[in-house]
Amino acid sequence: MATLGKLMLRENRDFHVIQEIEAAFKQYYLLGKSHKEGAYNLLIAATRYLAAHAPTMRSQAQTYQMAYRLHKGERLFEDG
């Protein structure tokens, strides 16, 4: 859980992501004693959500490259 928190702060500090991770942690604690498998599934789901909403270095570079090309007036996509 500490690792998830660190990753969230490093990769994506979006309000909704913070809410989602916080809710998953609370549910984990509530289910942890009575339903361990369900509690683990919550953390797995939170991890997958965080991974899906954190851009990769490759996608960031592509975004910057496209923005730069648009700034220079280049056309990115043209009808064939």
PDB file of N, CA, C and O in Angstrom:
ATOM      1  N   MET A   1       0.834  -1.187   0.000  1.00  0.00           N
ATOM      2  CA  MET A   1       0.000   0.000   0.000  1.00  0.00           C
ATOM      3  C   MET A   1       0.876   1.248   0.000  1.00  0.00           C
ATOM      4  O   MET A   1       0.551   2.238  -0.655  1.00  0.00           O
ATOM      5  N   ALA A   2       1.978   1.202   0.727  1.00  0.00           N
ATOM      6  CA  ALA A   2       2.890   2.344   0.727  1.00  0.00           C
ATOM      7  C   ALA A   2       3.464   2.567  -0.667  1.00  0.00           C
ATOM      8  O   ALA A   2       3.611   3.707  -1.107  1.00  0.00           O
ATOM      9  N   THR A   3       3.784   1.491  -1.354  1.00  0.00           N
ATOM     10  CA  THR A   3       4.318   1.601  -2.712  1.00  0.00           C
ATOM     11  C   THR A   3       3.280   2.197  -3.650  1.00  0.00           C
ATOM     12  O   THR A   3       3.607   3.052  -4.473  1.00  0.00           O
ATOM     13  N   LEU A   4       2.033   1.756  -3.533  1.00  0.00           N
ATOM     14  CA  LEU A   4       0.963   2.334  -4.366  1.00  0.00           C
ATOM     15  C   LEU A   4       0.825   3.831  -4.111  1.00  0.00           C
ATOM     16  O   LEU A   4       0.671   4.617  -5.047  1.00  0.00           O
ATOM     17  N   GLY A   5       0.880   4.218  -2.846  1.00  0.00           N
ATOM     18  CA  GLY A   5       0.787   5.635  -2.511  1.00  0.00           C
ATOM     19  C   GLY A   5       1.920   6.440  -3.118  1.00  0.00           C
ATOM     20  O   GLY A   5       1.700   7.530  -3.648  1.00  0.00           O
ATOM     21  N   LYS A   6       3.133   5.907  -3.043  1.00  0.00           N
ATOM     22  CA  LYS A   6       4.293   6.605  -3.623  1.00  0.00           C
ATOM     23  C   LYS A   6       4.163   6.718  -5.140  1.00  0.00           C
ATOM     24  O   LYS A   6       4.444   7.766  -5.721  1.00  0.00           O
ATOM     25  N   LEU A   7       3.735   5.627  -5.771  1.00  0.00           N
ATOM     26  CA  LEU A   7       3.569   5.655  -7.224  1.00  0.00           C
ATOM     27  C   LEU A   7       2.499   6.648  -7.640  1.00  0.00           C
ATOM     28  O   LEU A   7       2.659   7.363  -8.629  1.00  0.00           O
ATOM     29  N   MET A   8       1.418   6.693  -6.894  1.00  0.00           N
ATOM     30  CA  MET A   8       0.342   7.628  -7.216  1.00  0.00           C
ATOM     31  C   MET A   8       0.859   9.057  -7.156  1.00  0.00           C
ATOM     32  O   MET A   8       0.570   9.863  -8.041  1.00  0.00           O
ATOM     33  N   LEU A   9       1.619   9.370  -6.123  1.00  0.00           N
ATOM     34  CA  LEU A   9       2.129  10.728  -5.982  1.00  0.00           C
ATOM     35  C   LEU A   9       3.166  11.058  -7.046  1.00  0.00           C
ATOM     36  O   LEU A   9       3.273  12.203  -7.485  1.00  0.00           O
ATOM     37  N   ARG A  10       3.934  10.045  -7.461  1.00  0.00           N
ATOM     38  CA  ARG A  10       4.956  10.287  -8.472  1.00  0.00           C
ATOM     39  C   ARG A  10       4.358  10.399  -9.866  1.00  0.00           C
ATOM     40  O   ARG A  10       4.790  11.235 -10.659  1.00  0.00           O
ATOM     41  N   GLU A  11       3.374   9.569 -10.171  1.00  0.00           N
ATOM     42  CA  GLU A  11       2.877   9.472 -11.539  1.00  0.00           C
ATOM     43  C   GLU A  11       1.658  10.321 -11.840  1.00  0.00           C
ATOM     44  O   GLU A  11       1.541  10.869 -12.936  1.00  0.00           O
ATOM     45  N   ASN A  12       0.756  10.437 -10.893  1.00  0.00           N
ATOM     46  CA  ASN A  12      -0.512  11.085 -11.226  1.00  0.00           C
ATOM     47  C   ASN A  12      -1.168  11.601  -9.949  1.00  0.00           C
ATOM     48  O   ASN A  12      -1.670  10.817  -9.143  1.00  0.00           O
ATOM     49  N   ARG A  13      -1.163  12.891  -9.771  1.00  0.00           N
ATOM     50  CA  ARG A  13      -1.759  13.484  -8.576  1.00  0.00           C
ATOM     51  C   ARG A  13      -3.161  14.013  -8.834  1.00  0.00           C
ATOM     52  O   ARG A  13      -3.649  14.873  -8.102  1.00  0.00           O
ATOM     53  N   ASP A  14      -3.798  13.509  -9.856  1.00  0.00           N
ATOM     54  CA  ASP A  14      -5.154  13.916 -10.195  1.00  0.00           C
ATOM     55  C   ASP A  14      -6.102  13.633  -9.026  1.00  0.00           C
ATOM     56  O   ASP A  14      -5.996  12.598  -8.368  1.00  0.00           O
ATOM     57  N   PHE A  15      -7.013  14.548  -8.781  1.00  0.00           N
ATOM     58  CA  PHE A  15      -7.933  14.438  -7.644  1.00  0.00           C
ATOM     59  C   PHE A  15      -8.689  13.119  -7.637  1.00  0.00           C
ATOM     60  O   PHE A  15      -8.820  12.481  -6.593  1.00  0.00           O
ATOM     61  N   HIS A  16      -9.189  12.707  -8.801  1.00  0.00           N
ATOM     62  CA  HIS A  16      -9.988  11.487  -8.862  1.00  0.00           C
ATOM     63  C   HIS A  16      -9.142  10.239  -8.620  1.00  0.00           C
ATOM     64  O   HIS A  16      -9.621   9.265  -8.038  1.00  0.00           O
ATOM     65  N   VAL A  17      -7.908  10.266  -9.056  1.00  0.00           N
ATOM     66  CA  VAL A  17      -7.023   9.134  -8.797  1.00  0.00           C
ATOM     67  C   VAL A  17      -6.739   9.030  -7.297  1.00  0.00           C
ATOM     68  O   VAL A  17      -6.731   7.932  -6.741  1.00  0.00           O
ATOM     69  N   ILE A  18      -6.510  10.152  -6.655  1.00  0.00           N
ATOM     70  CA  ILE A  18      -6.289  10.163  -5.204  1.00  0.00           C
ATOM     71  C   ILE A  18      -7.514   9.603  -4.488  1.00  0.00           C
ATOM     72  O   ILE A  18      -7.385   8.800  -3.564  1.00  0.00           O
ATOM     73  N   GLN A  19      -8.699  10.026  -4.911  1.00  0.00           N
ATOM     74  CA  GLN A  19      -9.933   9.513  -4.310  1.00  0.00           C
ATOM     75  C   GLN A  19     -10.059   8.005  -4.496  1.00  0.00           C
ATOM     76  O   GLN A  19     -10.440   7.291  -3.568  1.00  0.00           O
ATOM     77  N   GLU A  20      -9.740   7.525  -5.686  1.00  0.00           N
ATOM     78  CA  GLU A  20      -9.876   6.104  -5.976  1.00  0.00           C
ATOM     79  C   GLU A  20      -8.919   5.281  -5.111  1.00  0.00           C
ATOM     80  O   GLU A  20      -9.314   4.254  -4.560  1.00  0.00           O
ATOM     81  N   ILE A  21      -7.687   5.716  -4.988  1.00  0.00           N
ATOM     82  CA  ILE A  21      -6.710   4.986  -4.175  1.00  0.00           C
ATOM     83  C   ILE A  21      -7.116   5.030  -2.702  1.00  0.00           C
ATOM     84  O   ILE A  21      -7.033   4.020  -2.004  1.00  0.00           O
ATOM     85  N   GLU A  22      -7.548   6.179  -2.239  1.00  0.00           N
ATOM     86  CA  GLU A  22      -7.996   6.301  -0.847  1.00  0.00           C
ATOM     87  C   GLU A  22      -9.179   5.364  -0.567  1.00  0.00           C
ATOM     88  O   GLU A  22      -9.213   4.698   0.468  1.00  0.00           O
ATOM     89  N   ALA A  23     -10.132   5.316  -1.475  1.00  0.00           N
ATOM     90  CA  ALA A  23     -11.293   4.450  -1.298  1.00  0.00           C
ATOM     91  C   ALA A  23     -10.881   2.974  -1.297  1.00  0.00           C
ATOM     92  O   ALA A  23     -11.401   2.182  -0.510  1.00  0.00           O
ATOM     93  N   ALA A  24      -9.957   2.612  -2.170  1.00  0.00           N
ATOM     94  CA  ALA A  24      -9.490   1.223  -2.213  1.00  0.00           C
ATOM     95  C   ALA A  24      -8.806   0.849  -0.905  1.00  0.00           C
ATOM     96  O   ALA A  24      -9.005  -0.256  -0.399  1.00  0.00           O
ATOM     97  N   PHE A  25      -8.004   1.754  -0.349  1.00  0.00           N
ATOM     98  CA  PHE A  25      -7.332   1.473   0.924  1.00  0.00           C
ATOM     99  C   PHE A  25      -8.345   1.295   2.054  1.00  0.00           C
ATOM    100  O   PHE A  25      -8.206   0.392   2.878  1.00  0.00           O
ATOM    101  N   LYS A  26      -9.362   2.157   2.092  1.00  0.00           N
ATOM    102  CA  LYS A  26     -10.382   2.039   3.140  1.00  0.00           C
ATOM    103  C   LYS A  26     -11.147   0.728   3.021  1.00  0.00           C
ATOM    104  O   LYS A  26     -11.388   0.049   4.018  1.00  0.00           O
ATOM    105  N   GLN A  27     -11.528   0.377   1.796  1.00  0.00           N
ATOM    106  CA  GLN A  27     -12.244  -0.873   1.582  1.00  0.00           C
ATOM    107  C   GLN A  27     -11.361  -2.076   1.920  1.00  0.00           C
ATOM    108  O   GLN A  27     -11.846  -3.080   2.443  1.00  0.00           O
ATOM    109  N   TYR A  28     -10.085  -1.974   1.624  1.00  0.00           N
ATOM    110  CA  TYR A  28      -9.149  -3.045   1.956  1.00  0.00           C
ATOM    111  C   TYR A  28      -9.149  -3.298   3.463  1.00  0.00           C
ATOM    112  O   TYR A  28      -9.224  -4.441   3.914  1.00  0.00           O
ATOM    113  N   TYR A  29      -9.066  -2.216   4.231  1.00  0.00           N
ATOM    114  CA  TYR A  29      -9.078  -2.374   5.684  1.00  0.00           C
ATOM    115  C   TYR A  29     -10.401  -2.938   6.193  1.00  0.00           C
ATOM    116  O   TYR A  29     -10.418  -3.747   7.121  1.00  0.00           O
ATOM    117  N   LEU A  30     -11.500  -2.515   5.594  1.00  0.00           N
ATOM    118  CA  LEU A  30     -12.805  -3.006   6.028  1.00  0.00           C
ATOM    119  C   LEU A  30     -13.006  -4.489   5.703  1.00  0.00           C
ATOM    120  O   LEU A  30     -13.592  -5.228   6.494  1.00  0.00           O
ATOM    121  N   LEU A  31     -12.523  -4.913   4.550  1.00  0.00           N
ATOM    122  CA  LEU A  31     -12.707  -6.306   4.136  1.00  0.00           C
ATOM    123  C   LEU A  31     -11.590  -7.231   4.590  1.00  0.00           C
ATOM    124  O   LEU A  31     -11.763  -8.449   4.624  1.00  0.00           O
ATOM    125  N   GLY A  32     -10.460  -6.666   4.935  1.00  0.00           N
ATOM    126  CA  GLY A  32      -9.250  -7.441   5.189  1.00  0.00           C
ATOM    127  C   GLY A  32      -9.389  -8.580   6.162  1.00  0.00           C
ATOM    128  O   GLY A  32      -8.821  -9.647   5.928  1.00  0.00           O
ATOM    129  N   LYS A  33     -10.112  -8.407   7.235  1.00  0.00           N
ATOM    130  CA  LYS A  33     -10.210  -9.445   8.257  1.00  0.00           C
ATOM    131  C   LYS A  33     -11.233 -10.519   7.895  1.00  0.00           C
ATOM    132  O   LYS A  33     -11.049 -11.692   8.221  1.00  0.00           O
ATOM    133  N   SER A  34     -12.299 -10.121   7.229  1.00  0.00           N
ATOM    134  CA  SER A  34     -13.361 -11.087   6.957  1.00  0.00           C
ATOM    135  C   SER A  34     -13.295 -11.692   5.556  1.00  0.00           C
ATOM    136  O   SER A  34     -13.781 -12.801   5.333  1.00  0.00           O
ATOM    137  N   HIS A  35     -12.703 -10.977   4.627  1.00  0.00           N
ATOM    138  CA  HIS A  35     -12.712 -11.445   3.236  1.00  0.00           C
ATOM    139  C   HIS A  35     -11.387 -11.068   2.566  1.00  0.00           C
ATOM    140  O   HIS A  35     -11.323 -10.120   1.783  1.00  0.00           O
ATOM    141  N   LYS A  36     -10.333 -11.824   2.887  1.00  0.00           N
ATOM    142  CA  LYS A  36      -8.982 -11.481   2.415  1.00  0.00           C
ATOM    143  C   LYS A  36      -8.863 -11.436   0.899  1.00  0.00           C
ATOM    144  O   LYS A  36      -8.243 -10.522   0.356  1.00  0.00           O
ATOM    145  N   GLU A  37      -9.447 -12.407   0.207  1.00  0.00           N
ATOM    146  CA  GLU A  37      -9.317 -12.432  -1.249  1.00  0.00           C
ATOM    147  C   GLU A  37      -9.949 -11.193  -1.881  1.00  0.00           C
ATOM    148  O   GLU A  37      -9.371 -10.595  -2.788  1.00  0.00           O
ATOM    149  N   GLY A  38     -11.114 -10.814  -1.411  1.00  0.00           N
ATOM    150  CA  GLY A  38     -11.755  -9.600  -1.910  1.00  0.00           C
ATOM    151  C   GLY A  38     -10.937  -8.357  -1.611  1.00  0.00           C
ATOM    152  O   GLY A  38     -10.877  -7.434  -2.423  1.00  0.00           O
ATOM    153  N   ALA A  39     -10.307  -8.334  -0.444  1.00  0.00           N
ATOM    154  CA  ALA A  39      -9.468  -7.195  -0.072  1.00  0.00           C
ATOM    155  C   ALA A  39      -8.268  -7.083  -1.013  1.00  0.00           C
ATOM    156  O   ALA A  39      -7.916  -5.986  -1.446  1.00  0.00           O
ATOM    157  N   TYR A  40      -7.647  -8.210  -1.325  1.00  0.00           N
ATOM    158  CA  TYR A  40      -6.522  -8.189  -2.256  1.00  0.00           C
ATOM    159  C   TYR A  40      -6.969  -7.756  -3.650  1.00  0.00           C
ATOM    160  O   TYR A  40      -6.254  -7.033  -4.344  1.00  0.00           O
ATOM    161  N   ASN A  41      -8.152  -8.200  -4.050  1.00  0.00           N
ATOM    162  CA  ASN A  41      -8.669  -7.797  -5.361  1.00  0.00           C
ATOM    163  C   ASN A  41      -8.853  -6.281  -5.448  1.00  0.00           C
ATOM    164  O   ASN A  41      -8.664  -5.694  -6.513  1.00  0.00           O
ATOM    165  N   LEU A  42      -9.213  -5.658  -4.351  1.00  0.00           N
ATOM    166  CA  LEU A  42      -9.343  -4.197  -4.340  1.00  0.00           C
ATOM    167  C   LEU A  42      -8.001  -3.528  -4.616  1.00  0.00           C
ATOM    168  O   LEU A  42      -7.922  -2.574  -5.390  1.00  0.00           O
ATOM    169  N   LEU A  43      -6.957  -4.030  -3.982  1.00  0.00           N
ATOM    170  CA  LEU A  43      -5.630  -3.449  -4.217  1.00  0.00           C
ATOM    171  C   LEU A  43      -5.145  -3.721  -5.641  1.00  0.00           C
ATOM    172  O   LEU A  43      -4.489  -2.873  -6.247  1.00  0.00           O
ATOM    173  N   ILE A  44      -5.463  -4.889  -6.169  1.00  0.00           N
ATOM    174  CA  ILE A  44      -5.095  -5.194  -7.549  1.00  0.00           C
ATOM    175  C   ILE A  44      -5.830  -4.253  -8.503  1.00  0.00           C
ATOM    176  O   ILE A  44      -5.239  -3.733  -9.449  1.00  0.00           O
ATOM    177  N   ALA A  45      -7.114  -4.041  -8.249  1.00  0.00           N
ATOM    178  CA  ALA A  45      -7.891  -3.129  -9.092  1.00  0.00           C
ATOM    179  C   ALA A  45      -7.339  -1.711  -9.007  1.00  0.00           C
ATOM    180  O   ALA A  45      -7.251  -1.017 -10.020  1.00  0.00           O
ATOM    181  N   ALA A  46      -6.970  -1.281  -7.818  1.00  0.00           N
ATOM    182  CA  ALA A  46      -6.403   0.066  -7.652  1.00  0.00           C
ATOM    183  C   ALA A  46      -5.082   0.190  -8.401  1.00  0.00           C
ATOM    184  O   ALA A  46      -4.801   1.225  -9.005  1.00  0.00           O
ATOM    185  N   THR A  47      -4.280  -0.854  -8.362  1.00  0.00           N
ATOM    186  CA  THR A  47      -3.001  -0.851  -9.077  1.00  0.00           C
ATOM    187  C   THR A  47      -3.223  -0.763 -10.583  1.00  0.00           C
ATOM    188  O   THR A  47      -2.543  -0.006 -11.276  1.00  0.00           O
ATOM    189  N   ARG A  48      -4.170  -1.536 -11.077  1.00  0.00           N
ATOM    190  CA  ARG A  48      -4.469  -1.514 -12.515  1.00  0.00           C
ATOM    191  C   ARG A  48      -5.021  -0.160 -12.945  1.00  0.00           C
ATOM    192  O   ARG A  48      -4.685   0.337 -14.020  1.00  0.00           O
ATOM    193  N   TYR A  49      -5.863   0.433 -12.113  1.00  0.00           N
ATOM    194  CA  TYR A  49      -6.424   1.754 -12.407  1.00  0.00           C
ATOM    195  C   TYR A  49      -5.304   2.787 -12.484  1.00  0.00           C
ATOM    196  O   TYR A  49      -5.260   3.606 -13.402  1.00  0.00           O
ATOM    197  N   LEU A  50      -4.402   2.737 -11.506  1.00  0.00           N
ATOM    198  CA  LEU A  50      -3.290   3.688 -11.476  1.00  0.00           C
ATOM    199  C   LEU A  50      -2.403   3.503 -12.704  1.00  0.00           C
ATOM    200  O   LEU A  50      -1.991   4.483 -13.324  1.00  0.00           O
ATOM    201  N   ALA A  51      -2.111   2.270 -13.053  1.00  0.00           N
ATOM    202  CA  ALA A  51      -1.277   2.004 -14.225  1.00  0.00           C
ATOM    203  C   ALA A  51      -1.947   2.498 -15.507  1.00  0.00           C
ATOM    204  O   ALA A  51      -1.278   3.016 -16.401  1.00  0.00           O
ATOM    205  N   ALA A  52      -3.239   2.342 -15.594  1.00  0.00           N
ATOM    206  CA  ALA A  52      -3.957   2.771 -16.800  1.00  0.00           C
ATOM    207  C   ALA A  52      -4.013   4.284 -16.939  1.00  0.00           C
ATOM    208  O   ALA A  52      -4.147   4.805 -18.047  1.00  0.00           O
ATOM    209  N   HIS A  53      -3.911   4.991 -15.816  1.00  0.00           N
ATOM    210  CA  HIS A  53      -4.024   6.442 -15.856  1.00  0.00           C
ATOM    211  C   HIS A  53      -2.695   7.166 -15.709  1.00  0.00           C
ATOM    212  O   HIS A  53      -2.671   8.389 -15.574  1.00  0.00           O
ATOM    213  N   ALA A  54      -1.600   6.434 -15.734  1.00  0.00           N
ATOM    214  CA  ALA A  54      -0.276   7.040 -15.656  1.00  0.00           C
ATOM    215  C   ALA A  54       0.376   6.911 -17.034  1.00  0.00           C
ATOM    216  O   ALA A  54       0.595   5.797 -17.509  1.00  0.00           O
ATOM    217  N   PRO A  55       0.680   8.014 -17.665  1.00  0.00           N
ATOM    218  CA  PRO A  55       1.263   7.936 -19.010  1.00  0.00           C
ATOM    219  C   PRO A  55       2.664   7.325 -18.968  1.00  0.00           C
ATOM    220  O   PRO A  55       3.421   7.524 -18.017  1.00  0.00           O
ATOM    221  N   THR A  56       2.984   6.586 -20.013  1.00  0.00           N
ATOM    222  CA  THR A  56       4.328   6.017 -20.115  1.00  0.00           C
ATOM    223  C   THR A  56       5.284   7.071 -20.648  1.00  0.00           C
ATOM    224  O   THR A  56       4.855   8.091 -21.187  1.00  0.00           O
ATOM    225  N   MET A  57       6.559   6.827 -20.499  1.00  0.00           N
ATOM    226  CA  MET A  57       7.551   7.759 -21.035  1.00  0.00           C
ATOM    227  C   MET A  57       7.399   7.873 -22.551  1.00  0.00           C
ATOM    228  O   MET A  57       7.566   8.956 -23.112  1.00  0.00           O
ATOM    229  N   ARG A  58       7.082   6.758 -23.214  1.00  0.00           N
ATOM    230  CA  ARG A  58       6.919   6.782 -24.667  1.00  0.00           C
ATOM    231  C   ARG A  58       5.749   7.663 -25.069  1.00  0.00           C
ATOM    232  O   ARG A  58       5.873   8.481 -25.980  1.00  0.00           O
ATOM    233  N   SER A  59       4.605   7.503 -24.393  1.00  0.00           N
ATOM    234  CA  SER A  59       3.437   8.306 -24.776  1.00  0.00           C
ATOM    235  C   SER A  59       3.667   9.782 -24.468  1.00  0.00           C
ATOM    236  O   SER A  59       3.194  10.647 -25.204  1.00  0.00           O
ATOM    237  N   GLN A  60       4.383  10.076 -23.396  1.00  0.00           N
ATOM    238  CA  GLN A  60       4.692  11.473 -23.101  1.00  0.00           C
ATOM    239  C   GLN A  60       5.556  12.070 -24.203  1.00  0.00           C
ATOM    240  O   GLN A  60       5.311  13.192 -24.648  1.00  0.00           O
ATOM    241  N   ALA A  61       6.569  11.321 -24.647  1.00  0.00           N
ATOM    242  CA  ALA A  61       7.447  11.817 -25.711  1.00  0.00           C
ATOM    243  C   ALA A  61       6.662  12.033 -26.999  1.00  0.00           C
ATOM    244  O   ALA A  61       6.877  13.025 -27.696  1.00  0.00           O
ATOM    245  N   GLN A  62       5.756  11.115 -27.321  1.00  0.00           N
ATOM    246  CA  GLN A  62       4.939  11.268 -28.524  1.00  0.00           C
ATOM    247  C   GLN A  62       4.052  12.500 -28.418  1.00  0.00           C
ATOM    248  O   GLN A  62       3.885  13.227 -29.398  1.00  0.00           O
ATOM    249  N   THR A  63       3.482  12.744 -27.246  1.00  0.00           N
ATOM    250  CA  THR A  63       2.628  13.915 -27.048  1.00  0.00           C
ATOM    251  C   THR A  63       3.427  15.195 -27.239  1.00  0.00           C
ATOM    252  O   THR A  63       2.966  16.121 -27.906  1.00  0.00           O
ATOM    253  N   TYR A  64       4.616  15.254 -26.662  1.00  0.00           N
ATOM    254  CA  TYR A  64       5.463  16.444 -26.803  1.00  0.00           C
ATOM    255  C   TYR A  64       5.881  16.654 -28.252  1.00  0.00           C
ATOM    256  O   TYR A  64       5.894  17.782 -28.746  1.00  0.00           O
ATOM    257  N   GLN A  65       6.221  15.560 -28.930  1.00  0.00           N
ATOM    258  CA  GLN A  65       6.633  15.660 -30.330  1.00  0.00           C
ATOM    259  C   GLN A  65       5.486  16.172 -31.198  1.00  0.00           C
ATOM    260  O   GLN A  65       5.698  17.024 -32.060  1.00  0.00           O
ATOM    261  N   MET A  66       4.284  15.666 -30.979  1.00  0.00           N
ATOM    262  CA  MET A  66       3.125  16.126 -31.754  1.00  0.00           C
ATOM    263  C   MET A  66       2.820  17.592 -31.457  1.00  0.00           C
ATOM    264  O   MET A  66       2.508  18.353 -32.373  1.00  0.00           O
ATOM    265  N   ALA A  67       2.905  17.994 -30.195  1.00  0.00           N
ATOM    266  CA  ALA A  67       2.654  19.389 -29.839  1.00  0.00           C
ATOM    267  C   ALA A  67       3.674  20.304 -30.511  1.00  0.00           C
ATOM    268  O   ALA A  67       3.323  21.385 -30.982  1.00  0.00           O
ATOM    269  N   TYR A  68       4.919  19.879 -30.556  1.00  0.00           N
ATOM    270  CA  TYR A  68       5.969  20.686 -31.185  1.00  0.00           C
ATOM    271  C   TYR A  68       5.722  20.817 -32.684  1.00  0.00           C
ATOM    272  O   TYR A  68       5.874  21.898 -33.253  1.00  0.00           O
ATOM    273  N   ARG A  69       5.342  19.714 -33.319  1.00  0.00           N
ATOM    274  CA  ARG A  69       5.056  19.753 -34.744  1.00  0.00           C
ATOM    275  C   ARG A  69       3.870  20.663 -35.045  1.00  0.00           C
ATOM    276  O   ARG A  69       3.893  21.407 -36.025  1.00  0.00           O
ATOM    277  N   LEU A  70       2.834  20.609 -34.210  1.00  0.00           N
ATOM    278  CA  LEU A  70       1.683  21.497 -34.391  1.00  0.00           C
ATOM    279  C   LEU A  70       2.089  22.946 -34.192  1.00  0.00           C
ATOM    280  O   LEU A  70       1.637  23.832 -34.917  1.00  0.00           O
ATOM    281  N   HIS A  71       2.937  23.183 -33.214  1.00  0.00           N
ATOM    282  CA  HIS A  71       3.428  24.541 -32.941  1.00  0.00           C
ATOM    283  C   HIS A  71       4.166  25.100 -34.157  1.00  0.00           C
ATOM    284  O   HIS A  71       4.069  26.293 -34.446  1.00  0.00           O
ATOM    285  N   LYS A  72       4.896  24.250 -34.864  1.00  0.00           N
ATOM    286  CA  LYS A  72       5.634  24.692 -36.049  1.00  0.00           C
ATOM    287  C   LYS A  72       4.729  24.812 -37.272  1.00  0.00           C
ATOM    288  O   LYS A  72       5.179  25.243 -38.334  1.00  0.00           O
ATOM    289  N   GLY A  73       3.448  24.432 -37.131  1.00  0.00           N
ATOM    290  CA  GLY A  73       2.502  24.552 -38.235  1.00  0.00           C
ATOM    291  C   GLY A  73       2.424  23.325 -39.122  1.00  0.00           C
ATOM    292  O   GLY A  73       1.777  23.357 -40.169  1.00  0.00           O
ATOM    293  N   GLU A  74       3.070  22.253 -38.721  1.00  0.00           N
ATOM    294  CA  GLU A  74       3.013  21.030 -39.518  1.00  0.00           C
ATOM    295  C   GLU A  74       1.643  20.377 -39.391  1.00  0.00           C
ATOM    296  O   GLU A  74       0.938  20.550 -38.397  1.00  0.00           O
ATOM    297  N   ARG A  75       1.292  19.630 -40.417  1.00  0.00           N
ATOM    298  CA  ARG A  75       0.068  18.841 -40.385  1.00  0.00           C
ATOM    299  C   ARG A  75       0.404  17.444 -39.914  1.00  0.00           C
ATOM    300  O   ARG A  75       1.349  16.827 -40.405  1.00  0.00           O
ATOM    301  N   LEU A  76      -0.361  16.948 -38.972  1.00  0.00           N
ATOM    302  CA  LEU A  76      -0.090  15.626 -38.438  1.00  0.00           C
ATOM    303  C   LEU A  76      -0.809  14.550 -39.224  1.00  0.00           C
ATOM    304  O   LEU A  76      -0.238  13.500 -39.520  1.00  0.00           O
ATOM    305  N   PHE A  77      -2.042  14.807 -39.557  1.00  0.00           N
ATOM    306  CA  PHE A  77      -2.859  13.803 -40.251  1.00  0.00           C
ATOM    307  C   PHE A  77      -3.567  14.493 -41.409  1.00  0.00           C
ATOM    308  O   PHE A  77      -4.164  15.559 -41.258  1.00  0.00           O
ATOM    309  N   GLU A  78      -3.481  13.863 -42.548  1.00  0.00           N
ATOM    310  CA  GLU A  78      -4.153  14.402 -43.725  1.00  0.00           C
ATOM    311  C   GLU A  78      -4.994  13.309 -44.355  1.00  0.00           C
ATOM    312  O   GLU A  78      -4.645  12.129 -44.310  1.00  0.00           O
ATOM    313  N   ASP A  79      -6.120  13.724 -44.948  1.00  0.00           N
ATOM    314  CA  ASP A  79      -6.962  12.769 -45.661  1.00  0.00           C
ATOM    315  C   ASP A  79      -6.259  12.310 -46.916  1.00  0.00           C
ATOM    316  O   ASP A  79      -5.627  13.102 -47.616  1.00  0.00           O
ATOM    317  N   GLY A  80      -6.375  11.006 -47.201  1.00  0.00           N
ATOM    318  CA  GLY A  80      -5.671  10.434 -48.349  1.00  0.00           C
ATOM    319  C   GLY A  80      -6.387  10.554 -49.584  1.00  0.00           C
ATOM    320  O   GLY A  80      -5.902  10.111 -50.625  1.00  0.00           O
TER     321      GLY A  80
END
